[in-house]
Amino acid sequence: MYTALVEKLGNLPDNTQVFCGHEYTQQNLKFARFIERDNQDILKKIEWANDKRSKGLPTVSISIL
């Protein structure tokens, strides 16, 4: 991870934009729900993620600097 983040990405030109390539939010939340079944924050986040994805929207943050 150090090589990828620091040595490779860190050496790209300052104007380089890096974006996420995969949507794992729903899978990660499924796992979180398995571990903490009654956690209301997780249940709310699952609803939020399902709503976003049903509309074709991303659940990962996109920042443009």
C-alpha positions, 0 to 999 in steps of 0.5 A: 500500500505504501508503494502504491500511495506514496511512491506511485500516486505521490509522484504523479503531477500535482494536477492529476485527478484520482478516482475510486474505481469500485463501489463496495459500500453496499457490500461493506454495509452488509458485513457491518450489519452482520457484525452489529445487527441492531446498529441503527446508524448502519441500518440508516446508511444501508437505506441511504446507499440503496437509495443512491444506487437505485438512482444510479448515483455513487456512494463514494465521495467525489472531490474535485480540487 
